[in-house]
Amino acid sequence: MGNEEALRGREEIFDESRHGAVRTPMAGFDMGPPFRHGGGMQPILFVCLGNICRSPAAEAVFRARSGAGGVDAGTDSAGTGAWHIGEAPHPDMVAEARRRGYDLTGLRARQVAQGDFARFGLILAMERPVLDRLLRLAPATGARVGMFPDGAADAP
């Protein structure tokens, strides 16, 4: 059963003590400790609905701007839905990213998995409903879950 099916009909209120996730405001967020480990940064996961537009674009921009030295090692993107698993990013997003100097070649959509909450030091939702879904899925790992950047994805 996928995450979408598991959540269907469950409208529980998020309880931090039960789930262990941390709501993290992203505006002015300092990416220093505790995200640094072993000389590099812990990986970041960017999440949208289908993983074919916003989150792969955010992943590509982050990788390009993070520079050399393995800062982006393990950074990834995913979707909360299973509609596009294995598909390349949307052609319009690929074209727009290319126009701005970012490469989405080789990226393929995948769905968020429970293991992501332990694997990634920071999980960034691209819109409020995705954030709400992630907070409900977050196991008691203390995963840092927030908006990218705080509130900007809700703008038209």
Backbone as JSON Lines, residues from 0, in Angstrom:
{"i":0,"aa":"M","n":[0.85,-1.18,0.0],"ca":[0.0,0.0,0.0],"c":[0.89,1.24,0.0]}
{"i":1,"aa":"G","n":[0.63,2.19,-0.9],"ca":[1.41,3.42,-0.98],"c":[1.03,4.41,0.1]}
{"i":2,"aa":"N","n":[1.83,5.45,0.24],"ca":[1.57,6.48,1.24],"c":[0.22,7.13,1.05]}
{"i":3,"aa":"E","n":[-0.17,7.38,-0.21],"ca":[-1.45,8.03,-0.49],"c":[-2.6,7.18,0.05]}
{"i":4,"aa":"E","n":[-2.55,5.87,-0.22],"ca":[-3.61,4.99,0.24],"c":[-3.62,4.88,1.75]}
{"i":5,"aa":"A","n":[-2.45,4.82,2.36],"ca":[-2.36,4.69,3.81],"c":[-2.95,5.9,4.52]}
{"i":6,"aa":"L","n":[-2.88,7.07,3.88],"ca":[-3.36,8.29,4.52],"c":[-4.82,8.58,4.22]}
{"i":7,"aa":"R","n":[-5.37,7.94,3.21],"ca":[-6.76,8.2,2.83],"c":[-7.68,7.96,4.02]}
{"i":8,"aa":"G","n":[-8.47,8.98,4.37],"ca":[-9.42,8.86,5.46],"c":[-8.85,9.13,6.84]}
{"i":9,"aa":"R","n":[-7.56,9.4,6.93],"ca":[-6.94,9.68,8.23],"c":[-6.72,11.18,8.34]}
{"i":10,"aa":"E","n":[-7.49,11.85,9.13],"ca":[-7.39,13.3,9.29],"c":[-6.92,13.63,10.7]}
{"i":11,"aa":"E","n":[-5.94,12.88,11.19],"ca":[-5.46,13.12,12.55],"c":[-4.69,14.42,12.63]}
{"i":12,"aa":"I","n":[-4.71,15.03,13.79],"ca":[-3.95,16.25,14.05],"c":[-2.53,15.86,14.4]}
{"i":13,"aa":"F","n":[-1.56,16.58,13.85],"ca":[-0.16,16.27,14.1],"c":[0.18,16.46,15.58]}
{"i":14,"aa":"D","n":[0.84,15.48,16.14],"ca":[1.26,15.51,17.54],"c":[2.77,15.29,17.57]}
{"i":15,"aa":"E","n":[3.55,16.36,17.81],"ca":[5.01,16.25,17.78],"c":[5.54,15.2,18.74]}
{"i":16,"aa":"S","n":[4.94,15.06,19.91],"ca":[5.46,14.11,20.88],"c":[5.3,12.68,20.37]}
{"i":17,"aa":"R","n":[4.27,12.45,19.56],"ca":[4.03,11.11,19.03],"c":[4.88,10.83,17.79]}
{"i":18,"aa":"H","n":[4.96,11.79,16.9],"ca":[5.66,11.57,15.63],"c":[7.13,11.93,15.69]}
{"i":19,"aa":"G","n":[7.52,12.84,16.54],"ca":[8.92,13.21,16.68],"c":[9.47,14.13,15.62]}
{"i":20,"aa":"A","n":[8.66,14.57,14.67],"ca":[9.15,15.49,13.64],"c":[9.27,16.89,14.22]}
{"i":21,"aa":"V","n":[10.13,17.67,13.63],"ca":[10.37,19.03,14.09],"c":[9.91,19.99,13.0]}
{"i":22,"aa":"R","n":[8.99,20.9,13.34],"ca":[8.59,21.93,12.38],"c":[9.73,22.94,12.3]}
{"i":23,"aa":"T","n":[10.23,23.16,11.11],"ca":[11.41,24.0,10.94],"c":[11.11,25.17,10.02]}
{"i":24,"aa":"P","n":[11.06,26.41,10.53],"ca":[10.87,27.55,9.63],"c":[12.12,27.73,8.77]}
{"i":25,"aa":"M","n":[11.94,27.92,7.47],"ca":[13.08,27.98,6.57],"c":[13.58,29.4,6.29]}
{"i":26,"aa":"A","n":[12.76,30.42,6.55],"ca":[13.2,31.79,6.28],"c":[14.41,32.11,7.14]}
{"i":27,"aa":"G","n":[15.52,32.4,6.53],"ca":[16.73,32.75,7.26],"c":[17.35,31.56,7.98]}
{"i":28,"aa":"F","n":[17.01,30.34,7.57],"ca":[17.48,29.15,8.26],"c":[18.98,28.99,8.08]}
{"i":29,"aa":"D","n":[19.7,28.72,9.13],"ca":[21.15,28.53,9.1],"c":[21.45,27.07,8.8]}
{"i":30,"aa":"M","n":[22.14,26.8,7.71],"ca":[22.45,25.43,7.33],"c":[23.73,24.91,7.99]}
{"i":31,"aa":"G","n":[24.22,25.6,9.0],"ca":[25.39,25.11,9.74],"c":[25.0,23.93,10.61]}
{"i":32,"aa":"P","n":[25.79,23.65,11.67],"ca":[25.43,22.55,12.55],"c":[23.99,22.7,12.98]}
{"i":33,"aa":"P","n":[23.22,21.66,13.12],"ca":[23.6,20.25,13.19],"c":[23.59,19.53,11.85]}
{"i":34,"aa":"F","n":[23.51,20.22,10.73],"ca":[23.42,19.53,9.45],"c":[24.77,19.08,8.91]}
{"i":35,"aa":"R","n":[25.85,19.57,9.48],"ca":[27.17,19.17,9.0],"c":[27.6,17.9,9.71]}
{"i":36,"aa":"H","n":[28.2,16.99,8.95],"ca":[28.74,15.77,9.53],"c":[29.84,15.24,8.63]}
{"i":37,"aa":"G","n":[30.87,14.71,9.21],"ca":[31.95,14.1,8.44],"c":[32.53,15.01,7.38]}
{"i":38,"aa":"G","n":[32.64,16.3,7.65],"ca":[33.22,17.24,6.7],"c":[32.26,17.7,5.62]}
{"i":39,"aa":"G","n":[31.05,17.17,5.6],"ca":[30.08,17.57,4.59],"c":[28.75,17.9,5.24]}
{"i":40,"aa":"M","n":[27.75,18.07,4.41],"ca":[26.4,18.35,4.92],"c":[25.55,17.1,4.84]}
{"i":41,"aa":"Q","n":[24.63,16.97,5.79],"ca":[23.67,15.88,5.68],"c":[22.81,16.16,4.45]}
{"i":42,"aa":"P","n":[22.35,15.12,3.8],"ca":[21.55,15.31,2.58],"c":[20.19,15.94,2.86]}
{"i":43,"aa":"I","n":[19.69,16.64,1.85],"ca":[18.4,17.31,1.91],"c":[17.46,16.64,0.91]}
{"i":44,"aa":"L","n":[16.2,16.46,1.31],"ca":[15.18,15.92,0.42],"c":[14.16,17.01,0.14]}
{"i":45,"aa":"F","n":[13.93,17.32,-1.13],"ca":[12.92,18.28,-1.57],"c":[11.69,17.5,-2.0]}
{"i":46,"aa":"V","n":[10.5,17.89,-1.51],"ca":[9.29,17.1,-1.76],"c":[8.15,17.96,-2.29]}
{"i":47,"aa":"C","n":[7.53,17.52,-3.39],"ca":[6.3,18.12,-3.9],"c":[5.28,17.0,-4.09]}
{"i":48,"aa":"L","n":[4.24,17.22,-4.86],"ca":[3.2,16.19,-5.02],"c":[3.64,15.01,-5.88]}
{"i":49,"aa":"G","n":[4.06,15.29,-7.13],"ca":[4.35,14.21,-8.07],"c":[5.81,14.01,-8.4]}
{"i":50,"aa":"N","n":[6.68,14.91,-7.94],"ca":[8.12,14.84,-8.18],"c":[8.48,14.96,-9.66]}
{"i":51,"aa":"I","n":[7.73,15.81,-10.4],"ca":[8.09,16.04,-11.8],"c":[8.27,17.52,-12.13]}
{"i":52,"aa":"C","n":[8.04,18.42,-11.17],"ca":[8.2,19.86,-11.44],"c":[9.04,20.54,-10.36]}
{"i":53,"aa":"R","n":[8.39,20.92,-9.27],"ca":[9.03,21.76,-8.26],"c":[10.18,21.09,-7.52]}
{"i":54,"aa":"S","n":[9.97,19.89,-7.01],"ca":[11.04,19.29,-6.21],"c":[12.27,18.9,-7.04]}
{"i":55,"aa":"P","n":[12.13,18.37,-8.27],"ca":[13.35,18.12,-9.03],"c":[14.07,19.41,-9.41]}
{"i":56,"aa":"A","n":[13.3,20.48,-9.66],"ca":[13.93,21.77,-9.95],"c":[14.7,22.27,-8.74]}
{"i":57,"aa":"A","n":[14.11,22.16,-7.55],"ca":[14.8,22.59,-6.33],"c":[16.05,21.76,-6.11]}
{"i":58,"aa":"E","n":[15.97,20.46,-6.35],"ca":[17.14,19.59,-6.21],"c":[18.26,20.04,-7.15]}
{"i":59,"aa":"A","n":[17.92,20.29,-8.42],"ca":[18.92,20.7,-9.41],"c":[19.55,22.04,-9.05]}
{"i":60,"aa":"V","n":[18.74,22.99,-8.62],"ca":[19.26,24.31,-8.24],"c":[20.17,24.17,-7.02]}
{"i":61,"aa":"F","n":[19.75,23.4,-6.02],"ca":[20.57,23.21,-4.83],"c":[21.91,22.58,-5.19]}
{"i":62,"aa":"R","n":[21.88,21.53,-6.0],"ca":[23.13,20.86,-6.38],"c":[24.06,21.83,-7.12]}
{"i":63,"aa":"A","n":[23.51,22.62,-8.03],"ca":[24.32,23.55,-8.81],"c":[24.91,24.65,-7.94]}
{"i":64,"aa":"R","n":[24.14,25.13,-6.98],"ca":[24.6,26.25,-6.15],"c":[25.41,25.82,-4.94]}
{"i":65,"aa":"S","n":[25.36,24.54,-4.59],"ca":[26.07,24.09,-3.39],"c":[27.56,23.92,-3.63]}
{"i":66,"aa":"G","n":[27.98,23.88,-4.89],"ca":[29.39,23.82,-5.2],"c":[29.98,22.43,-5.08]}
{"i":67,"aa":"A","n":[31.29,22.37,-5.14],"ca":[32.01,21.1,-5.09],"c":[32.21,20.65,-3.64]}
{"i":68,"aa":"G","n":[32.86,19.53,-3.49],"ca":[33.2,19.06,-2.16],"c":[32.16,18.16,-1.52]}
{"i":69,"aa":"G","n":[31.23,17.64,-2.31],"ca":[30.26,16.68,-1.78],"c":[29.16,17.27,-0.94]}
{"i":70,"aa":"V","n":[29.0,18.61,-0.98],"ca":[27.95,19.24,-0.18],"c":[26.59,18.67,-0.54]}
{"i":71,"aa":"D","n":[26.39,18.37,-1.82],"ca":[25.08,17.89,-2.25],"c":[24.98,16.36,-2.21]}
{"i":72,"aa":"A","n":[25.98,15.68,-1.69],"ca":[26.0,14.23,-1.68],"c":[24.73,13.67,-1.05]}
{"i":73,"aa":"G","n":[24.03,12.88,-1.81],"ca":[22.83,12.24,-1.31],"c":[21.58,13.09,-1.37]}
{"i":74,"aa":"T","n":[21.71,14.37,-1.75],"ca":[20.53,15.22,-1.86],"c":[19.63,14.65,-2.95]}
{"i":75,"aa":"D","n":[18.31,14.74,-2.72],"ca":[17.37,14.07,-3.61],"c":[16.05,14.83,-3.62]}
{"i":76,"aa":"S","n":[15.11,14.35,-4.42],"ca":[13.75,14.88,-4.43],"c":[12.79,13.71,-4.52]}
{"i":77,"aa":"A","n":[11.55,13.96,-4.1],"ca":[10.52,12.91,-4.11],"c":[9.15,13.57,-4.15]}
{"i":78,"aa":"G","n":[8.14,12.76,-4.35],"ca":[6.76,13.22,-4.32],"c":[5.96,12.45,-3.29]}
{"i":79,"aa":"T","n":[4.87,13.05,-2.83],"ca":[4.01,12.32,-1.9],"c":[3.11,11.34,-2.63]}
{"i":80,"aa":"G","n":[2.87,11.59,-3.91],"ca":[2.02,10.71,-4.71],"c":[2.83,9.74,-5.55]}
{"i":81,"aa":"A","n":[2.16,8.7,-6.03],"ca":[2.82,7.66,-6.83],"c":[2.52,7.78,-8.32]}
{"i":82,"aa":"W","n":[1.87,8.86,-8.72],"ca":[1.4,9.0,-10.1],"c":[2.49,8.96,-11.15]}
{"i":83,"aa":"H","n":[3.68,9.47,-10.84],"ca":[4.71,9.65,-11.87],"c":[6.0,8.86,-11.6]}
{"i":84,"aa":"I","n":[5.95,7.86,-10.73],"ca":[7.16,7.11,-10.38],"c":[7.88,6.65,-11.64]}
{"i":85,"aa":"G","n":[9.19,6.94,-11.7],"ca":[10.02,6.53,-12.83],"c":[10.03,7.49,-14.0]}
{"i":86,"aa":"E","n":[9.16,8.49,-13.99],"ca":[9.1,9.44,-15.1],"c":[10.14,10.55,-14.94]}
{"i":87,"aa":"A","n":[10.55,11.1,-16.07],"ca":[11.44,12.27,-16.07],"c":[10.62,13.49,-15.66]}
{"i":88,"aa":"P","n":[11.3,14.56,-15.24],"ca":[10.57,15.8,-14.94],"c":[9.76,16.27,-16.16]}
{"i":89,"aa":"H","n":[8.72,17.04,-15.89],"ca":[7.83,17.55,-16.94],"c":[8.66,18.31,-17.98]}
{"i":90,"aa":"P","n":[8.38,18.11,-19.28],"ca":[9.16,18.77,-20.33],"c":[9.22,20.29,-20.19]}
{"i":91,"aa":"D","n":[8.14,20.93,-19.77],"ca":[8.16,22.38,-19.58],"c":[9.14,22.78,-18.48]}
{"i":92,"aa":"M","n":[9.21,21.99,-17.4],"ca":[10.14,22.28,-16.32],"c":[11.58,22.05,-16.77]}
{"i":93,"aa":"V","n":[11.8,21.0,-17.54],"ca":[13.13,20.72,-18.08],"c":[13.59,21.89,-18.94]}
{"i":94,"aa":"A","n":[12.71,22.38,-19.82],"ca":[13.05,23.5,-20.71],"c":[13.33,24.77,-19.92]}
{"i":95,"aa":"E","n":[12.5,25.06,-18.94],"ca":[12.7,26.28,-18.14],"c":[13.97,26.18,-17.31]}
{"i":96,"aa":"A","n":[14.24,25.02,-16.75],"ca":[15.47,24.84,-15.98],"c":[16.69,25.02,-16.89]}
{"i":97,"aa":"R","n":[16.64,24.42,-18.07],"ca":[17.74,24.54,-19.02],"c":[17.96,26.01,-19.41]}
{"i":98,"aa":"R","n":[16.86,26.73,-19.62],"ca":[16.96,28.15,-19.98],"c":[17.67,28.94,-18.89]}
{"i":99,"aa":"R","n":[17.51,28.51,-17.65],"ca":[18.14,29.2,-16.51],"c":[19.49,28.6,-16.13]}
{"i":100,"aa":"G","n":[19.94,27.6,-16.88],"ca":[21.26,27.04,-16.65],"c":[21.31,25.84,-15.71]}
{"i":101,"aa":"Y","n":[20.18,25.18,-15.48],"ca":[20.14,24.02,-14.59],"c":[19.8,22.77,-15.39]}
{"i":102,"aa":"D","n":[20.4,21.65,-15.01],"ca":[20.23,20.4,-15.74],"c":[19.39,19.41,-14.94]}
{"i":103,"aa":"L","n":[18.26,19.01,-15.51],"ca":[17.38,18.02,-14.87],"c":[17.54,16.64,-15.5]}
{"i":104,"aa":"T","n":[18.49,16.5,-16.42],"ca":[18.73,15.24,-17.09],"c":[19.06,14.15,-16.07]}
{"i":105,"aa":"G","n":[18.47,13.01,-16.26],"ca":[18.77,11.88,-15.39],"c":[17.9,11.78,-14.15]}
{"i":106,"aa":"L","n":[17.17,12.84,-13.81],"ca":[16.3,12.78,-12.64],"c":[15.04,12.0,-12.99]}
{"i":107,"aa":"R","n":[14.58,11.18,-12.05],"ca":[13.37,10.38,-12.23],"c":[12.52,10.48,-10.97]}
{"i":108,"aa":"A","n":[11.21,10.54,-11.16],"ca":[10.29,10.7,-10.03],"c":[10.29,9.45,-9.15]}
{"i":109,"aa":"R","n":[10.16,9.7,-7.86],"ca":[10.0,8.62,-6.89],"c":[9.06,9.1,-5.79]}
{"i":110,"aa":"Q","n":[8.56,8.18,-5.0],"ca":[7.66,8.53,-3.91],"c":[8.43,8.53,-2.59]}
{"i":111,"aa":"V","n":[8.03,9.42,-1.7],"ca":[8.63,9.48,-0.37],"c":[8.47,8.11,0.3]}
{"i":112,"aa":"A","n":[9.51,7.67,1.0],"ca":[9.48,6.4,1.72],"c":[9.78,6.65,3.2]}
{"i":113,"aa":"Q","n":[9.35,5.75,4.05],"ca":[9.59,5.91,5.49],"c":[11.08,6.06,5.8]}
{"i":114,"aa":"G","n":[11.94,5.35,5.08],"ca":[13.38,5.43,5.31],"c":[13.96,6.82,5.07]}
{"i":115,"aa":"D","n":[13.26,7.65,4.3],"ca":[13.74,9.0,4.01],"c":[13.85,9.84,5.28]}
{"i":116,"aa":"F","n":[12.99,9.58,6.27],"ca":[13.0,10.39,7.48],"c":[14.26,10.16,8.3]}
{"i":117,"aa":"A","n":[14.89,9.01,8.17],"ca":[16.15,8.74,8.86],"c":[17.34,9.12,7.98]}
{"i":118,"aa":"R","n":[17.2,8.99,6.68],"ca":[18.3,9.22,5.75],"c":[18.66,10.7,5.56]}
{"i":119,"aa":"F","n":[17.65,11.58,5.56],"ca":[17.87,12.99,5.24],"c":[17.91,13.85,6.49]}
{"i":120,"aa":"G","n":[18.87,14.77,6.53],"ca":[18.99,15.69,7.66],"c":[17.92,16.75,7.65]}
{"i":121,"aa":"L","n":[17.37,17.03,6.48],"ca":[16.34,18.05,6.33],"c":[15.43,17.65,5.18]}
{"i":122,"aa":"I","n":[14.12,17.73,5.41],"ca":[13.13,17.42,4.38],"c":[12.3,18.67,4.17]}
{"i":123,"aa":"L","n":[12.33,19.2,2.94],"ca":[11.68,20.46,2.62],"c":[10.49,20.25,1.69]}
{"i":124,"aa":"A","n":[9.31,20.66,2.14],"ca":[8.09,20.57,1.35],"c":[7.97,21.81,0.47]}
{"i":125,"aa":"M","n":[7.44,21.62,-0.72],"ca":[7.3,22.71,-1.66],"c":[5.97,23.45,-1.53]}
{"i":126,"aa":"E","n":[5.04,22.91,-0.73],"ca":[3.76,23.58,-0.48],"c":[3.16,23.05,0.82]}
{"i":127,"aa":"R","n":[2.25,23.82,1.38],"ca":[1.68,23.52,2.7],"c":[1.01,22.14,2.78]}
{"i":128,"aa":"P","n":[0.17,21.7,1.82],"ca":[-0.42,20.36,1.93],"c":[0.63,19.25,1.96]}
{"i":129,"aa":"V","n":[1.72,19.44,1.22],"ca":[2.81,18.45,1.24],"c":[3.47,18.43,2.61]}
{"i":130,"aa":"L","n":[3.68,19.61,3.2],"ca":[4.24,19.68,4.55],"c":[3.34,18.93,5.53]}
{"i":131,"aa":"D","n":[2.05,19.17,5.46],"ca":[1.11,18.49,6.36],"c":[1.2,16.98,6.19]}
{"i":132,"aa":"R","n":[1.27,16.51,4.96],"ca":[1.38,15.07,4.68],"c":[2.68,14.52,5.26]}
{"i":133,"aa":"L","n":[3.79,15.23,5.06],"ca":[5.08,14.76,5.58],"c":[5.08,14.68,7.1]}
{"i":134,"aa":"L","n":[4.47,15.65,7.74],"ca":[4.43,15.64,9.2],"c":[3.61,14.47,9.72]}
{"i":135,"aa":"R","n":[2.58,14.07,8.99],"ca":[1.79,12.9,9.4],"c":[2.56,11.61,9.16]}
{"i":136,"aa":"L","n":[3.4,11.58,8.15],"ca":[4.16,10.38,7.82],"c":[5.42,10.21,8.68]}
{"i":137,"aa":"A","n":[5.91,11.32,9.23],"ca":[7.2,11.3,9.94],"c":[7.16,10.38,11.15]}
{"i":138,"aa":"P","n":[8.03,9.39,11.18],"ca":[8.12,8.54,12.36],"c":[8.86,9.27,13.48]}
{"i":139,"aa":"A","n":[8.96,8.67,14.61],"ca":[9.6,9.3,15.78],"c":[11.12,9.29,15.64]}
{"i":140,"aa":"T","n":[11.63,9.96,14.59],"ca":[13.07,9.99,14.36],"c":[13.66,11.36,14.64]}
{"i":141,"aa":"G","n":[12.81,12.34,14.89],"ca":[13.31,13.69,15.06],"c":[13.64,14.34,13.72]}
{"i":142,"aa":"A","n":[13.11,13.8,12.63],"ca":[13.38,14.34,11.3],"c":[13.0,15.81,11.26]}
{"i":143,"aa":"R","n":[13.84,16.61,10.64],"ca":[13.56,18.03,10.47],"c":[12.76,18.19,9.18]}
{"i":144,"aa":"V","n":[11.54,18.67,9.32],"ca":[10.63,18.83,8.19],"c":[10.17,20.28,8.17]}
{"i":145,"aa":"G","n":[10.25,20.94,7.01],"ca":[9.83,22.33,6.93],"c":[9.46,22.72,5.51]}
{"i":146,"aa":"M","n":[9.15,24.01,5.33],"ca":[8.8,24.55,4.02],"c":[10.06,25.07,3.32]}
{"i":147,"aa":"F","n":[10.05,25.03,2.01],"ca":[11.15,25.57,1.21],"c":[10.66,26.69,0.31]}
{"i":148,"aa":"P","n":[11.22,27.87,0.43],"ca":[11.49,28.49,1.73],"c":[10.16,28.77,2.39]}
{"i":149,"aa":"D","n":[10.17,29.05,3.64],"ca":[8.95,29.16,4.43],"c":[7.91,30.06,3.76]}
{"i":150,"aa":"G","n":[6.83,29.45,3.29],"ca":[5.71,30.18,2.71],"c":[5.83,30.53,1.25]}
{"i":151,"aa":"A","n":[7.01,30.51,0.67],"ca":[7.19,30.95,-0.71],"c":[6.45,30.05,-1.7]}
{"i":152,"aa":"A","n":[6.36,28.77,-1.4],"ca":[5.71,27.85,-2.33],"c":[4.2,28.04,-2.37]}
{"i":153,"aa":"D","n":[3.63,28.76,-1.38],"ca":[2.2,29.01,-1.38],"c":[1.82,30.2,-2.25]}
{"i":154,"aa":"A","n":[2.81,30.96,-2.72],"ca":[2.55,32.13,-3.56],"c":[2.09,31.66,-4.94]}
{"i":155,"aa":"P","n":[1.2,32.41,-5.59],"ca":[0.74,32.01,-6.93],"c":[1.85,32.09,-7.95]}
